[in-house]
Amino acid sequence: MPDGLNIAVFASGKGSNFRSLLGAIDSGTIPNTRIALLVSNNPKAGALETARDKGIPVLRISLDQFTTEEEYCSTLIEALRKDRVNFIALAGYMKKLSPRLISRYRNRIVNIHPALLPAFGGPGMYGKHVHEAVLGAGATVTGATVHFVDEDYDHGPIILQRSIPVQPSDTPETLAARVLTLEHDLYPEAIRLIAEGKVLVDAQHVTIMNSG
Ligand code: GRF
C-alpha cells in the first residue's frame, strides 16, 4: 500500500499472533507498517496487556455495551477512522464482524485460521474444536491459512497457507501447539507481502507477485 499499513489488530485471547506481528514490525521484517490500535471484546485478553506494555492504544468494545448493533458499529468505525486505520488483522478475534465494517474495509481485513481452509473452518471451528475435528477425520496433514475476510466465517480469498504433517501420536493440544508455531511465521509473512504491495485480490482470487 502506498501510504503504508496502519493496522488495528482485533484479538480476544492470548494474543500470541499479535505479539508475532509486533515483533516482525519492530525488527523491520514487515516494512512501512505500524499497529495503531488493539481492539478487544474481552477484558481478560492477554493481548490487552501486551498492548499496554508496548504503548499501543487499546479499544475495549463489545456489542453488549450498546443498545443497538448500529450504535456499536458506528462507535467502532469512528474509532478506526479517528486513528486512521487502513487495515485490520484479526488475531484470535472471537466475534463476527458486522457487514458494514466488512464492506467499509473490503479486502483490507485479514484473518488467520489454524487449519487448511476450506477444510475445518466455519461456525464452531475455533480453538481446540479445529484440531479435534482434524484428528477425528483422520487427516494426515493440517496447517494454517491467512485469508481476506468476507461476510462468511473463514471464507474469503486465501492469501497464504502452510501445512505440517499430523503425527499418529498427536492430541488436539500437541497439534494446536505445532500449528500455532507455524502461524507465528505465516501471519507476519502474509502481512509483509501485503505491505510490500505484492498481494493483488480480485473477487475470490489472490495473486502474489514475485515474493523474492
Ligand atoms: C490462533 O490459533 C488463530 O489461528 C485463531 O485463534 C488463535 C489465536 O491465538 N484464529 P493467539 O491469541 O494469537 O495466541
Residues whose N, C-alpha, C, O or C-beta is under 5 A from the ligand:
A	BS01	GRF	G13 K14 G15 S16 N17 F18 A91 G92 I112 H113 P114
